[in-house]
Each structure stands twice: as structure tokens, then as C-alpha cells.
Amino acid sequence: MLAAIRPDSVNLPLFLHVLGAMLLVGSLLAVGFATMLGRGSTDNAPGLARFGLKTLLLGVLPSYILMRVGAQWTESEQNYPDDFEATWIDIGYITADVGALLVLISAVLAGVGLRRGSVRMGRIVGVISFILLAAYLVAVWAMTAKPT
Amino acid sequence: MDLYDWLLFLHVLGAFFAVGALTALWALILGTRGAAPLLDPRSAMVYGRTGGILVGVGMMVALIFGIWLAIDLDAYQLWDAWILASLVLWAIGGWAGGQAGKSFESGPEGRGAGIRYQTINSVAVLVILVLMIWKPGA
């Protein structure tokens, strides 16, 4: 049913959007795991913080871009009318754009943290990752349930 | 939210957990390579076990609610080719994921085999995602 009401031209951008979102959640999970493990281990905290900060720069940032570009491309291929308004799209934009700000702040902190070898920066980035994960959980709900 | 919305949300949420945890496990593989890995063996083991459990739980949730969706919706049948192909790939991916976990648990000598099984699991899940989006034949 869903395939029938979706133009074929939407499939590729939608695939890239969903893949980017899944990779984004996965790389945020990796940063979160590293932060939680680092809290319980003072000896290994520097290595775990470095792992988290590197994952943010090499995983979170590119997957965010894939998710966001895919979202915009999907919307343009859907050819919605100019006056089309949907709460679920608004929720997607809000979580994506506020998320972009947090990802950018995290990337700066990660860059500084990697240069200084700072465990504290790793923990701050880890906390931001958990906030982003919670926001993207809401976004997944909005994208699937499509509340009006 | 009606039943369909809930089923779709839980199905997609399971898939997000599975692919997300697989991605986190690939990050672990990259973070533990070379002579000076970023993660110590104990942290890597805890991380890997947690990630492995999340992949399994995510795959199970996606499967249960995916089958429920196919039964609930008149437009799809469990014996549609793209759904059958997804179920076969799910089984292959699940088996490979289990083998990957066993290989990594066996120590550094199992790393190569673990990466190979992890690759099979990831490719299977990626092809399932392609089938879910394009729904060939639906």
C-alpha cells in the first residue's frame, strides 16, 4: 500500500535518508557506549574519550549530512503542494535542525578535546549524544506514526 | 495512533536498534585495530557484548512487528517475494551475527573470522533495508 502511493523517484533519496539516520543513531550509540564505559574506568578513560571524540567526527558528522541531504531530496521528490503542512515533517525539521546545532557544538568540542587529550570533553560530547539519541527517537516516531 | 502506526513504529524502531548497534560494533572494530587500540580489552569486551545483545534484540523486534504488519495489512502477504527474501536474509544475518560474537569472544585469533561474519550480517541487513524501501513486486 505504501509503495503504491509513493512515487518510484522517492525510493533512492528515502533509502539514503533512512540509512543516514540509522548510521547516525549507531555512531551516537558508539559515543554513548564509550562515555558510559569511561565513567566506570579511570585508567582507560583517556582511550575511551578519544574513541568517542573520533567516532563523533568520523561517524556522527558524515551520517548527519547523509540523513539531512536525503531528507531534503526526499521532500523535493514528493512534490508536495506549496501549502502542504504536516506536523510530522515539522517535528523532523525541528529535531534535525536543533540536532545540527548540537552536532556542530560536539564536533568543535571533539576537535578541541582530541587536540588536548581531554577526558572531560569526551564526557560532555557523550551527554550531548544521549540528548540527540532521545530527540531522534521522537523523530523516528514522528516519521513512522505521522501525527497530524 | 492506530494499530498500524504502532506496529510500523515498533518495526522501524527495532530496525534502527539493529542497524545502529551494528554501526556501533563497526566503530569498535575500527577502534581496536592496530598495535595501540583506543579501547582496552576489558572495555572492548563489555562494549561488544552490549552491542551484540542490542543487535539481537533489535532484529527480533523488527522481525516480530514486521510479520505482524504483513498479517495486519491486506496489501502485503507473508509469501510476497520481497518479504520472503527479507526473512531468509534475516535468518542469514542472525546466524552470521551469532558466529561473529563467538569468534570475537574467542580472543584476538578470532578477530578475522569475526569481521567476516560481521560483514555478512551487515550486508544482509543492508539488502533487507533496500527490499523494505523498494518493495519489488509489491
Boltz contact constraints between the chains, C-beta under 6 A:
constraints:
  - contact:
      token1: [A, 1]
      token2: [B, 75]
      max_distance: 6.0
  - contact:
      token1: [A, 3]
      token2: [B, 135]
      max_distance: 6.0
  - contact:
      token1: [A, 3]
      token2: [B, 138]
      max_distance: 6.0
  - contact:
      token1: [A, 11]
      token2: [B, 133]
      max_distance: 6.0
  - contact:
      token1: [A, 11]
      token2: [B, 134]
      max_distance: 6.0
  - contact:
      token1: [A, 14]
      token2: [B, 133]
      max_distance: 6.0
  - contact:
      token1: [A, 15]
      token2: [B, 133]
      max_distance: 6.0
  - contact:
      token1: [A, 22]
      token2: [B, 16]
      max_distance: 6.0
  - contact:
      token1: [A, 22]
      token2: [B, 19]
      max_distance: 6.0
  - contact:
      token1: [A, 22]
      token2: [B, 20]
      max_distance: 6.0
  - contact:
      token1: [A, 23]
      token2: [B, 23]
      max_distance: 6.0
  - contact:
      token1: [A, 25]
      token2: [B, 16]
      max_distance: 6.0
  - contact:
      token1: [A, 25]
      token2: [B, 20]
      max_distance: 6.0
  - contact:
      token1: [A, 26]
      token2: [B, 20]
      max_distance: 6.0
  - contact:
      token1: [A, 26]
      token2: [B, 23]
      max_distance: 6.0
  - contact:
      token1: [A, 26]
      token2: [B, 24]
      max_distance: 6.0
  - contact:
      token1: [A, 29]
      token2: [B, 20]
      max_distance: 6.0
  - contact:
      token1: [A, 29]
      token2: [B, 24]
      max_distance: 6.0
  - contact:
      token1: [A, 30]
      token2: [B, 24]
      max_distance: 6.0
  - contact:
      token1: [A, 30]
      token2: [B, 27]
      max_distance: 6.0
  - contact:
      token1: [A, 33]
      token2: [B, 47]
      max_distance: 6.0
  - contact:
      token1: [A, 37]
      token2: [B, 43]
      max_distance: 6.0
  - contact:
      token1: [A, 44]
      token2: [B, 40]
      max_distance: 6.0
  - contact:
      token1: [A, 44]
      token2: [B, 43]
      max_distance: 6.0
  - contact:
      token1: [A, 47]
      token2: [B, 38]
      max_distance: 6.0
  - contact:
      token1: [A, 50]
      token2: [B, 38]
      max_distance: 6.0
  - contact:
      token1: [A, 51]
      token2: [B, 31]
      max_distance: 6.0
  - contact:
      token1: [A, 51]
      token2: [B, 38]
      max_distance: 6.0
  - contact:
      token1: [A, 51]
      token2: [B, 39]
      max_distance: 6.0
  - contact:
      token1: [A, 55]
      token2: [B, 27]
      max_distance: 6.0
  - contact:
      token1: [A, 140]
      token2: [B, 16]
      max_distance: 6.0
  - contact:
      token1: [A, 141]
      token2: [B, 9]
      max_distance: 6.0
  - contact:
      token1: [A, 144]
      token2: [B, 8]
      max_distance: 6.0
  - contact:
      token1: [A, 144]
      token2: [B, 9]
      max_distance: 6.0
  - contact:
      token1: [A, 144]
      token2: [B, 12]
      max_distance: 6.0
  - contact:
      token1: [A, 145]
      token2: [B, 1]
      max_distance: 6.0
  - contact:
      token1: [A, 145]
      token2: [B, 5]
      max_distance: 6.0
  - contact:
      token1: [A, 145]
      token2: [B, 9]
      max_distance: 6.0
